[in-house]
């Protein structure tokens, strides 16, 4: 059983999570913050727009050196994090469908990214440097309204 940070035992909710994904933690947290409290279908359209670089993800935090985009907001196009979040939304939609929920009435009530495990890789070819990679956990909970 997967442990979630939110514990909702309800017939009208569905959950999905992904563990240890090689994606930037900063980008994942901002993508999850952007889709929180959205309807599921509009969140999927939003993430498809981010992947095609039509809409931005606002960067109110971690925005040193980040330029303004069209529309006057500070933001970026975190494509890799958006692709994984979109797969996660498709997964939670399938979970809700299997529970018998109406997928047109689903609202994201919980979307979160956490730091996962840390991998240390040693560089090759005689160099004694280490590459530290921090993996990311992402989870989504939806409720039928």
Phi and psi in radians as a Rosetta constraint file:
Dihedral C 1 N 2 CA 2 C 2 CIRCULARHARMONIC -1.536 0.35
Dihedral N 2 CA 2 C 2 N 3 CIRCULARHARMONIC 2.335 0.35
Dihedral C 2 N 3 CA 3 C 3 CIRCULARHARMONIC -1.549 0.35
Dihedral N 3 CA 3 C 3 N 4 CIRCULARHARMONIC 2.185 0.35
Dihedral C 3 N 4 CA 4 C 4 CIRCULARHARMONIC -1.818 0.35
Dihedral N 4 CA 4 C 4 N 5 CIRCULARHARMONIC 2.711 0.35
Dihedral C 4 N 5 CA 5 C 5 CIRCULARHARMONIC -1.397 0.35
Dihedral N 5 CA 5 C 5 N 6 CIRCULARHARMONIC -0.238 0.35
Dihedral C 5 N 6 CA 6 C 6 CIRCULARHARMONIC -2.059 0.35
Dihedral N 6 CA 6 C 6 N 7 CIRCULARHARMONIC 2.386 0.35
Dihedral C 6 N 7 CA 7 C 7 CIRCULARHARMONIC -2.040 0.35
Dihedral N 7 CA 7 C 7 N 8 CIRCULARHARMONIC 1.705 0.35
Dihedral C 7 N 8 CA 8 C 8 CIRCULARHARMONIC -2.110 0.35
Dihedral N 8 CA 8 C 8 N 9 CIRCULARHARMONIC 2.022 0.35
Dihedral C 8 N 9 CA 9 C 9 CIRCULARHARMONIC -1.841 0.35
Dihedral N 9 CA 9 C 9 N 10 CIRCULARHARMONIC 1.596 0.35
Dihedral C 9 N 10 CA 10 C 10 CIRCULARHARMONIC -2.510 0.35
Dihedral N 10 CA 10 C 10 N 11 CIRCULARHARMONIC 2.599 0.35
Dihedral C 10 N 11 CA 11 C 11 CIRCULARHARMONIC -1.329 0.35
Dihedral N 11 CA 11 C 11 N 12 CIRCULARHARMONIC -0.306 0.35
Dihedral C 11 N 12 CA 12 C 12 CIRCULARHARMONIC -1.726 0.35
Dihedral N 12 CA 12 C 12 N 13 CIRCULARHARMONIC 0.234 0.35
Dihedral C 12 N 13 CA 13 C 13 CIRCULARHARMONIC -2.082 0.35
Dihedral N 13 CA 13 C 13 N 14 CIRCULARHARMONIC 2.707 0.35
Dihedral C 13 N 14 CA 14 C 14 CIRCULARHARMONIC -2.428 0.35
Dihedral N 14 CA 14 C 14 N 15 CIRCULARHARMONIC 2.582 0.35
Dihedral C 14 N 15 CA 15 C 15 CIRCULARHARMONIC -2.230 0.35
Dihedral N 15 CA 15 C 15 N 16 CIRCULARHARMONIC 2.718 0.35
Dihedral C 15 N 16 CA 16 C 16 CIRCULARHARMONIC -2.719 0.35
Dihedral N 16 CA 16 C 16 N 17 CIRCULARHARMONIC 2.561 0.35
Dihedral C 16 N 17 CA 17 C 17 CIRCULARHARMONIC -2.592 0.35
Dihedral N 17 CA 17 C 17 N 18 CIRCULARHARMONIC 2.798 0.35
Dihedral C 17 N 18 CA 18 C 18 CIRCULARHARMONIC -2.353 0.35
Dihedral N 18 CA 18 C 18 N 19 CIRCULARHARMONIC 2.428 0.35
Dihedral C 18 N 19 CA 19 C 19 CIRCULARHARMONIC -2.040 0.35
Dihedral N 19 CA 19 C 19 N 20 CIRCULARHARMONIC 2.535 0.35
Dihedral C 19 N 20 CA 20 C 20 CIRCULARHARMONIC 0.918 0.35
Dihedral N 20 CA 20 C 20 N 21 CIRCULARHARMONIC 1.070 0.35
Dihedral C 20 N 21 CA 21 C 21 CIRCULARHARMONIC -1.751 0.35
Dihedral N 21 CA 21 C 21 N 22 CIRCULARHARMONIC 2.407 0.35
Dihedral C 21 N 22 CA 22 C 22 CIRCULARHARMONIC -1.469 0.35
Dihedral N 22 CA 22 C 22 N 23 CIRCULARHARMONIC 1.414 0.35
Dihedral C 22 N 23 CA 23 C 23 CIRCULARHARMONIC -2.488 0.35
Dihedral N 23 CA 23 C 23 N 24 CIRCULARHARMONIC 2.699 0.35
Dihedral C 23 N 24 CA 24 C 24 CIRCULARHARMONIC -1.108 0.35
Dihedral N 24 CA 24 C 24 N 25 CIRCULARHARMONIC 2.266 0.35
Dihedral C 24 N 25 CA 25 C 25 CIRCULARHARMONIC -1.119 0.35
Dihedral N 25 CA 25 C 25 N 26 CIRCULARHARMONIC -0.709 0.35
Dihedral C 25 N 26 CA 26 C 26 CIRCULARHARMONIC -1.092 0.35
Dihedral N 26 CA 26 C 26 N 27 CIRCULARHARMONIC -0.800 0.35
Dihedral C 26 N 27 CA 27 C 27 CIRCULARHARMONIC -1.141 0.35
Dihedral N 27 CA 27 C 27 N 28 CIRCULARHARMONIC -0.693 0.35
Dihedral C 27 N 28 CA 28 C 28 CIRCULARHARMONIC -1.119 0.35
Dihedral N 28 CA 28 C 28 N 29 CIRCULARHARMONIC -0.719 0.35
Dihedral C 28 N 29 CA 29 C 29 CIRCULARHARMONIC -1.147 0.35
Dihedral N 29 CA 29 C 29 N 30 CIRCULARHARMONIC -0.683 0.35
Dihedral C 29 N 30 CA 30 C 30 CIRCULARHARMONIC -1.284 0.35
Dihedral N 30 CA 30 C 30 N 31 CIRCULARHARMONIC -0.579 0.35
Dihedral C 30 N 31 CA 31 C 31 CIRCULARHARMONIC -1.162 0.35
Dihedral N 31 CA 31 C 31 N 32 CIRCULARHARMONIC -0.766 0.35
Dihedral C 31 N 32 CA 32 C 32 CIRCULARHARMONIC -1.151 0.35
Dihedral N 32 CA 32 C 32 N 33 CIRCULARHARMONIC -0.628 0.35
Dihedral C 32 N 33 CA 33 C 33 CIRCULARHARMONIC -1.167 0.35
Dihedral N 33 CA 33 C 33 N 34 CIRCULARHARMONIC -0.603 0.35
Dihedral C 33 N 34 CA 34 C 34 CIRCULARHARMONIC -1.226 0.35
Dihedral N 34 CA 34 C 34 N 35 CIRCULARHARMONIC -0.581 0.35
Dihedral C 34 N 35 CA 35 C 35 CIRCULARHARMONIC -1.635 0.35
Dihedral N 35 CA 35 C 35 N 36 CIRCULARHARMONIC -0.103 0.35
Dihedral C 35 N 36 CA 36 C 36 CIRCULARHARMONIC -1.119 0.35
Dihedral N 36 CA 36 C 36 N 37 CIRCULARHARMONIC 2.424 0.35
Dihedral C 36 N 37 CA 37 C 37 CIRCULARHARMONIC 1.198 0.35
Dihedral N 37 CA 37 C 37 N 38 CIRCULARHARMONIC 0.267 0.35
Dihedral C 37 N 38 CA 38 C 38 CIRCULARHARMONIC -1.612 0.35
Dihedral N 38 CA 38 C 38 N 39 CIRCULARHARMONIC 2.805 0.35
Dihedral C 38 N 39 CA 39 C 39 CIRCULARHARMONIC -1.267 0.35
Dihedral N 39 CA 39 C 39 N 40 CIRCULARHARMONIC 2.660 0.35
Dihedral C 39 N 40 CA 40 C 40 CIRCULARHARMONIC -1.111 0.35
Dihedral N 40 CA 40 C 40 N 41 CIRCULARHARMONIC -0.760 0.35
Dihedral C 40 N 41 CA 41 C 41 CIRCULARHARMONIC -1.154 0.35
Dihedral N 41 CA 41 C 41 N 42 CIRCULARHARMONIC -0.698 0.35
Dihedral C 41 N 42 CA 42 C 42 CIRCULARHARMONIC -1.245 0.35
Dihedral N 42 CA 42 C 42 N 43 CIRCULARHARMONIC -0.551 0.35
Dihedral C 42 N 43 CA 43 C 43 CIRCULARHARMONIC -1.179 0.35
Dihedral N 43 CA 43 C 43 N 44 CIRCULARHARMONIC -0.673 0.35
Dihedral C 43 N 44 CA 44 C 44 CIRCULARHARMONIC -1.127 0.35
Dihedral N 44 CA 44 C 44 N 45 CIRCULARHARMONIC -0.736 0.35
Dihedral C 44 N 45 CA 45 C 45 CIRCULARHARMONIC -1.121 0.35
Dihedral N 45 CA 45 C 45 N 46 CIRCULARHARMONIC -0.676 0.35
Dihedral C 45 N 46 CA 46 C 46 CIRCULARHARMONIC -1.090 0.35
Dihedral N 46 CA 46 C 46 N 47 CIRCULARHARMONIC -0.789 0.35
Dihedral C 46 N 47 CA 47 C 47 CIRCULARHARMONIC -1.208 0.35
Dihedral N 47 CA 47 C 47 N 48 CIRCULARHARMONIC -0.597 0.35
Dihedral C 47 N 48 CA 48 C 48 CIRCULARHARMONIC -1.133 0.35
Dihedral N 48 CA 48 C 48 N 49 CIRCULARHARMONIC -0.625 0.35
Dihedral C 48 N 49 CA 49 C 49 CIRCULARHARMONIC -1.164 0.35
Dihedral N 49 CA 49 C 49 N 50 CIRCULARHARMONIC -0.628 0.35
Dihedral C 49 N 50 CA 50 C 50 CIRCULARHARMONIC -1.188 0.35
Dihedral N 50 CA 50 C 50 N 51 CIRCULARHARMONIC -0.710 0.35
Dihedral C 50 N 51 CA 51 C 51 CIRCULARHARMONIC -1.120 0.35
Dihedral N 51 CA 51 C 51 N 52 CIRCULARHARMONIC -0.674 0.35
Dihedral C 51 N 52 CA 52 C 52 CIRCULARHARMONIC -1.494 0.35
Dihedral N 52 CA 52 C 52 N 53 CIRCULARHARMONIC 0.090 0.35
Dihedral C 52 N 53 CA 53 C 53 CIRCULARHARMONIC 1.061 0.35
Dihedral N 53 CA 53 C 53 N 54 CIRCULARHARMONIC 0.701 0.35
Dihedral C 53 N 54 CA 54 C 54 CIRCULARHARMONIC -1.732 0.35
Dihedral N 54 CA 54 C 54 N 55 CIRCULARHARMONIC -0.635 0.35
Dihedral C 54 N 55 CA 55 C 55 CIRCULARHARMONIC -2.091 0.35
Dihedral N 55 CA 55 C 55 N 56 CIRCULARHARMONIC 2.692 0.35
Dihedral C 55 N 56 CA 56 C 56 CIRCULARHARMONIC -1.853 0.35
Dihedral N 56 CA 56 C 56 N 57 CIRCULARHARMONIC 2.809 0.35
Dihedral C 56 N 57 CA 57 C 57 CIRCULARHARMONIC -1.763 0.35
Dihedral N 57 CA 57 C 57 N 58 CIRCULARHARMONIC 2.091 0.35
Dihedral C 57 N 58 CA 58 C 58 CIRCULARHARMONIC -1.117 0.35
Dihedral N 58 CA 58 C 58 N 59 CIRCULARHARMONIC 2.437 0.35
Dihedral C 58 N 59 CA 59 C 59 CIRCULARHARMONIC -2.003 0.35
Dihedral N 59 CA 59 C 59 N 60 CIRCULARHARMONIC 1.394 0.35
Dihedral C 59 N 60 CA 60 C 60 CIRCULARHARMONIC -1.288 0.35
Dihedral N 60 CA 60 C 60 N 61 CIRCULARHARMONIC -0.290 0.35
Dihedral C 60 N 61 CA 61 C 61 CIRCULARHARMONIC -2.220 0.35
Dihedral N 61 CA 61 C 61 N 62 CIRCULARHARMONIC 2.748 0.35
Dihedral C 61 N 62 CA 62 C 62 CIRCULARHARMONIC 0.987 0.35
Dihedral N 62 CA 62 C 62 N 63 CIRCULARHARMONIC 0.719 0.35
Dihedral C 62 N 63 CA 63 C 63 CIRCULARHARMONIC -1.941 0.35
Dihedral N 63 CA 63 C 63 N 64 CIRCULARHARMONIC 0.413 0.35
Dihedral C 63 N 64 CA 64 C 64 CIRCULARHARMONIC -1.228 0.35
Dihedral N 64 CA 64 C 64 N 65 CIRCULARHARMONIC 2.111 0.35
Dihedral C 64 N 65 CA 65 C 65 CIRCULARHARMONIC 1.434 0.35
Dihedral N 65 CA 65 C 65 N 66 CIRCULARHARMONIC 0.093 0.35
Dihedral C 65 N 66 CA 66 C 66 CIRCULARHARMONIC -1.578 0.35
Dihedral N 66 CA 66 C 66 N 67 CIRCULARHARMONIC 2.243 0.35
Dihedral C 66 N 67 CA 67 C 67 CIRCULARHARMONIC -1.497 0.35
Dihedral N 67 CA 67 C 67 N 68 CIRCULARHARMONIC 2.917 0.35
Dihedral C 67 N 68 CA 68 C 68 CIRCULARHARMONIC -1.360 0.35
Dihedral N 68 CA 68 C 68 N 69 CIRCULARHARMONIC 2.493 0.35
Dihedral C 68 N 69 CA 69 C 69 CIRCULARHARMONIC -1.904 0.35
Dihedral N 69 CA 69 C 69 N 70 CIRCULARHARMONIC -3.139 0.35
Dihedral C 69 N 70 CA 70 C 70 CIRCULARHARMONIC -1.043 0.35
Dihedral N 70 CA 70 C 70 N 71 CIRCULARHARMONIC 2.282 0.35
Dihedral C 70 N 71 CA 71 C 71 CIRCULARHARMONIC 1.862 0.35
Dihedral N 71 CA 71 C 71 N 72 CIRCULARHARMONIC -0.142 0.35
Dihedral C 71 N 72 CA 72 C 72 CIRCULARHARMONIC 1.440 0.35
Dihedral N 72 CA 72 C 72 N 73 CIRCULARHARMONIC 0.191 0.35
Dihedral C 72 N 73 CA 73 C 73 CIRCULARHARMONIC -1.837 0.35
Dihedral N 73 CA 73 C 73 N 74 CIRCULARHARMONIC 2.665 0.35
Dihedral C 73 N 74 CA 74 C 74 CIRCULARHARMONIC -1.431 0.35
Dihedral N 74 CA 74 C 74 N 75 CIRCULARHARMONIC 2.180 0.35
Dihedral C 74 N 75 CA 75 C 75 CIRCULARHARMONIC -3.023 0.35
Dihedral N 75 CA 75 C 75 N 76 CIRCULARHARMONIC 3.109 0.35
Dihedral C 75 N 76 CA 76 C 76 CIRCULARHARMONIC -2.426 0.35
Dihedral N 76 CA 76 C 76 N 77 CIRCULARHARMONIC -3.138 0.35
Dihedral C 76 N 77 CA 77 C 77 CIRCULARHARMONIC -2.040 0.35
Dihedral N 77 CA 77 C 77 N 78 CIRCULARHARMONIC 1.417 0.35
Dihedral C 77 N 78 CA 78 C 78 CIRCULARHARMONIC -1.336 0.35
Dihedral N 78 CA 78 C 78 N 79 CIRCULARHARMONIC 1.513 0.35
Dihedral C 78 N 79 CA 79 C 79 CIRCULARHARMONIC -1.188 0.35
Dihedral N 79 CA 79 C 79 N 80 CIRCULARHARMONIC -0.782 0.35
Dihedral C 79 N 80 CA 80 C 80 CIRCULARHARMONIC -1.116 0.35
Dihedral N 80 CA 80 C 80 N 81 CIRCULARHARMONIC -0.785 0.35
Dihedral C 80 N 81 CA 81 C 81 CIRCULARHARMONIC -1.167 0.35
Dihedral N 81 CA 81 C 81 N 82 CIRCULARHARMONIC -0.600 0.35
Dihedral C 81 N 82 CA 82 C 82 CIRCULARHARMONIC -1.214 0.35
Dihedral N 82 CA 82 C 82 N 83 CIRCULARHARMONIC -0.640 0.35
Dihedral C 82 N 83 CA 83 C 83 CIRCULARHARMONIC -1.109 0.35
Dihedral N 83 CA 83 C 83 N 84 CIRCULARHARMONIC -0.761 0.35
Dihedral C 83 N 84 CA 84 C 84 CIRCULARHARMONIC -1.196 0.35
Dihedral N 84 CA 84 C 84 N 85 CIRCULARHARMONIC -0.680 0.35
Dihedral C 84 N 85 CA 85 C 85 CIRCULARHARMONIC -1.147 0.35
Dihedral N 85 CA 85 C 85 N 86 CIRCULARHARMONIC -0.624 0.35
Dihedral C 85 N 86 CA 86 C 86 CIRCULARHARMONIC -1.172 0.35
Dihedral N 86 CA 86 C 86 N 87 CIRCULARHARMONIC -0.713 0.35
Dihedral C 86 N 87 CA 87 C 87 CIRCULARHARMONIC -1.090 0.35
Dihedral N 87 CA 87 C 87 N 88 CIRCULARHARMONIC -0.660 0.35
Dihedral C 87 N 88 CA 88 C 88 CIRCULARHARMONIC -1.146 0.35
Dihedral N 88 CA 88 C 88 N 89 CIRCULARHARMONIC -0.682 0.35
Dihedral C 88 N 89 CA 89 C 89 CIRCULARHARMONIC -1.177 0.35
Dihedral N 89 CA 89 C 89 N 90 CIRCULARHARMONIC -0.652 0.35
Dihedral C 89 N 90 CA 90 C 90 CIRCULARHARMONIC -1.115 0.35
Dihedral N 90 CA 90 C 90 N 91 CIRCULARHARMONIC -0.663 0.35
Dihedral C 90 N 91 CA 91 C 91 CIRCULARHARMONIC -1.149 0.35
Dihedral N 91 CA 91 C 91 N 92 CIRCULARHARMONIC -0.782 0.35
Dihedral C 91 N 92 CA 92 C 92 CIRCULARHARMONIC -1.212 0.35
Dihedral N 92 CA 92 C 92 N 93 CIRCULARHARMONIC -0.517 0.35
Dihedral C 92 N 93 CA 93 C 93 CIRCULARHARMONIC -1.159 0.35
Dihedral N 93 CA 93 C 93 N 94 CIRCULARHARMONIC -0.723 0.35
Dihedral C 93 N 94 CA 94 C 94 CIRCULARHARMONIC -1.163 0.35
Dihedral N 94 CA 94 C 94 N 95 CIRCULARHARMONIC -0.662 0.35
Dihedral C 94 N 95 CA 95 C 95 CIRCULARHARMONIC -1.103 0.35
Dihedral N 95 CA 95 C 95 N 96 CIRCULARHARMONIC -0.706 0.35
Dihedral C 95 N 96 CA 96 C 96 CIRCULARHARMONIC -1.185 0.35
Dihedral N 96 CA 96 C 96 N 97 CIRCULARHARMONIC -0.649 0.35
Dihedral C 96 N 97 CA 97 C 97 CIRCULARHARMONIC -1.143 0.35
Dihedral N 97 CA 97 C 97 N 98 CIRCULARHARMONIC -0.688 0.35
Dihedral C 97 N 98 CA 98 C 98 CIRCULARHARMONIC -1.170 0.35
Dihedral N 98 CA 98 C 98 N 99 CIRCULARHARMONIC -0.493 0.35
Dihedral C 98 N 99 CA 99 C 99 CIRCULARHARMONIC -1.390 0.35
Dihedral N 99 CA 99 C 99 N 100 CIRCULARHARMONIC -0.181 0.35
Dihedral C 99 N 100 CA 100 C 100 CIRCULARHARMONIC 1.583 0.35
Dihedral N 100 CA 100 C 100 N 101 CIRCULARHARMONIC 0.355 0.35
Dihedral C 100 N 101 CA 101 C 101 CIRCULARHARMONIC -1.516 0.35
Dihedral N 101 CA 101 C 101 N 102 CIRCULARHARMONIC 2.699 0.35
Dihedral C 101 N 102 CA 102 C 102 CIRCULARHARMONIC -1.421 0.35
Dihedral N 102 CA 102 C 102 N 103 CIRCULARHARMONIC 2.043 0.35
Dihedral C 102 N 103 CA 103 C 103 CIRCULARHARMONIC -1.283 0.35
Dihedral N 103 CA 103 C 103 N 104 CIRCULARHARMONIC -0.284 0.35
Dihedral C 103 N 104 CA 104 C 104 CIRCULARHARMONIC -1.388 0.35
Dihedral N 104 CA 104 C 104 N 105 CIRCULARHARMONIC -0.281 0.35
Dihedral C 104 N 105 CA 105 C 105 CIRCULARHARMONIC -1.869 0.35
Dihedral N 105 CA 105 C 105 N 106 CIRCULARHARMONIC 0.259 0.35
Dihedral C 105 N 106 CA 106 C 106 CIRCULARHARMONIC -1.468 0.35
Dihedral N 106 CA 106 C 106 N 107 CIRCULARHARMONIC 2.376 0.35
Dihedral C 106 N 107 CA 107 C 107 CIRCULARHARMONIC -2.157 0.35
Dihedral N 107 CA 107 C 107 N 108 CIRCULARHARMONIC 2.403 0.35
Dihedral C 107 N 108 CA 108 C 108 CIRCULARHARMONIC -1.361 0.35
Dihedral N 108 CA 108 C 108 N 109 CIRCULARHARMONIC 2.014 0.35
Dihedral C 108 N 109 CA 109 C 109 CIRCULARHARMONIC -1.756 0.35
Dihedral N 109 CA 109 C 109 N 110 CIRCULARHARMONIC -0.304 0.35
Dihedral C 109 N 110 CA 110 C 110 CIRCULARHARMONIC -2.605 0.35
Dihedral N 110 CA 110 C 110 N 111 CIRCULARHARMONIC 2.143 0.35
Dihedral C 110 N 111 CA 111 C 111 CIRCULARHARMONIC -2.461 0.35
Dihedral N 111 CA 111 C 111 N 112 CIRCULARHARMONIC 2.158 0.35
Dihedral C 111 N 112 CA 112 C 112 CIRCULARHARMONIC -2.572 0.35
Dihedral N 112 CA 112 C 112 N 113 CIRCULARHARMONIC 2.594 0.35
Dihedral C 112 N 113 CA 113 C 113 CIRCULARHARMONIC -2.217 0.35
Dihedral N 113 CA 113 C 113 N 114 CIRCULARHARMONIC 2.386 0.35
Dihedral C 113 N 114 CA 114 C 114 CIRCULARHARMONIC -2.186 0.35
Dihedral N 114 CA 114 C 114 N 115 CIRCULARHARMONIC 2.744 0.35
Dihedral C 114 N 115 CA 115 C 115 CIRCULARHARMONIC -1.276 0.35
Dihedral N 115 CA 115 C 115 N 116 CIRCULARHARMONIC 2.384 0.35
Dihedral C 115 N 116 CA 116 C 116 CIRCULARHARMONIC -1.792 0.35
Dihedral N 116 CA 116 C 116 N 117 CIRCULARHARMONIC -2.540 0.35
Dihedral C 116 N 117 CA 117 C 117 CIRCULARHARMONIC -1.337 0.35
Dihedral N 117 CA 117 C 117 N 118 CIRCULARHARMONIC 2.793 0.35
Dihedral C 117 N 118 CA 118 C 118 CIRCULARHARMONIC -1.928 0.35
Dihedral N 118 CA 118 C 118 N 119 CIRCULARHARMONIC 2.269 0.35
Dihedral C 118 N 119 CA 119 C 119 CIRCULARHARMONIC -1.932 0.35
Dihedral N 119 CA 119 C 119 N 120 CIRCULARHARMONIC 2.290 0.35
Dihedral C 119 N 120 CA 120 C 120 CIRCULARHARMONIC -1.946 0.35
Dihedral N 120 CA 120 C 120 N 121 CIRCULARHARMONIC 2.074 0.35
Dihedral C 120 N 121 CA 121 C 121 CIRCULARHARMONIC -1.963 0.35
Dihedral N 121 CA 121 C 121 N 122 CIRCULARHARMONIC 2.393 0.35
Dihedral C 121 N 122 CA 122 C 122 CIRCULARHARMONIC -1.576 0.35
Dihedral N 122 CA 122 C 122 N 123 CIRCULARHARMONIC 2.356 0.35
Dihedral C 122 N 123 CA 123 C 123 CIRCULARHARMONIC -1.235 0.35
Dihedral N 123 CA 123 C 123 N 124 CIRCULARHARMONIC 2.698 0.35
Dihedral C 123 N 124 CA 124 C 124 CIRCULARHARMONIC -1.792 0.35
Dihedral N 124 CA 124 C 124 N 125 CIRCULARHARMONIC -3.044 0.35
Dihedral C 124 N 125 CA 125 C 125 CIRCULARHARMONIC 1.097 0.35
Dihedral N 125 CA 125 C 125 N 126 CIRCULARHARMONIC 0.710 0.35
Dihedral C 125 N 126 CA 126 C 126 CIRCULARHARMONIC 1.441 0.35
Dihedral N 126 CA 126 C 126 N 127 CIRCULARHARMONIC -0.025 0.35
Dihedral C 126 N 127 CA 127 C 127 CIRCULARHARMONIC -1.566 0.35
Dihedral N 127 CA 127 C 127 N 128 CIRCULARHARMONIC 2.444 0.35
Dihedral C 127 N 128 CA 128 C 128 CIRCULARHARMONIC -1.828 0.35
Dihedral N 128 CA 128 C 128 N 129 CIRCULARHARMONIC 0.778 0.35
Dihedral C 128 N 129 CA 129 C 129 CIRCULARHARMONIC -1.816 0.35
Dihedral N 129 CA 129 C 129 N 130 CIRCULARHARMONIC 2.740 0.35
Dihedral C 129 N 130 CA 130 C 130 CIRCULARHARMONIC -2.057 0.35
Dihedral N 130 CA 130 C 130 N 131 CIRCULARHARMONIC 2.481 0.35
Dihedral C 130 N 131 CA 131 C 131 CIRCULARHARMONIC -1.834 0.35
Dihedral N 131 CA 131 C 131 N 132 CIRCULARHARMONIC 2.112 0.35
Dihedral C 131 N 132 CA 132 C 132 CIRCULARHARMONIC -1.769 0.35
Dihedral N 132 CA 132 C 132 N 133 CIRCULARHARMONIC 2.152 0.35
Dihedral C 132 N 133 CA 133 C 133 CIRCULARHARMONIC -2.044 0.35
Dihedral N 133 CA 133 C 133 N 134 CIRCULARHARMONIC 2.198 0.35
Dihedral C 133 N 134 CA 134 C 134 CIRCULARHARMONIC -1.806 0.35
Dihedral N 134 CA 134 C 134 N 135 CIRCULARHARMONIC 2.057 0.35
Dihedral C 134 N 135 CA 135 C 135 CIRCULARHARMONIC -1.456 0.35
Dihedral N 135 CA 135 C 135 N 136 CIRCULARHARMONIC 2.913 0.35
Dihedral C 135 N 136 CA 136 C 136 CIRCULARHARMONIC -2.233 0.35
Dihedral N 136 CA 136 C 136 N 137 CIRCULARHARMONIC 2.467 0.35
Dihedral C 136 N 137 CA 137 C 137 CIRCULARHARMONIC -1.824 0.35
Dihedral N 137 CA 137 C 137 N 138 CIRCULARHARMONIC 2.431 0.35
Dihedral C 137 N 138 CA 138 C 138 CIRCULARHARMONIC -2.306 0.35
Dihedral N 138 CA 138 C 138 N 139 CIRCULARHARMONIC 2.487 0.35
Dihedral C 138 N 139 CA 139 C 139 CIRCULARHARMONIC -2.523 0.35
Dihedral N 139 CA 139 C 139 N 140 CIRCULARHARMONIC 2.610 0.35
Dihedral C 139 N 140 CA 140 C 140 CIRCULARHARMONIC -2.410 0.35
Dihedral N 140 CA 140 C 140 N 141 CIRCULARHARMONIC 2.414 0.35
Dihedral C 140 N 141 CA 141 C 141 CIRCULARHARMONIC -2.225 0.35
Dihedral N 141 CA 141 C 141 N 142 CIRCULARHARMONIC 2.291 0.35
Dihedral C 141 N 142 CA 142 C 142 CIRCULARHARMONIC -2.082 0.35
Dihedral N 142 CA 142 C 142 N 143 CIRCULARHARMONIC 2.707 0.35
Dihedral C 142 N 143 CA 143 C 143 CIRCULARHARMONIC -2.324 0.35
Dihedral N 143 CA 143 C 143 N 144 CIRCULARHARMONIC 2.487 0.35
Dihedral C 143 N 144 CA 144 C 144 CIRCULARHARMONIC -1.403 0.35
Dihedral N 144 CA 144 C 144 N 145 CIRCULARHARMONIC 2.208 0.35
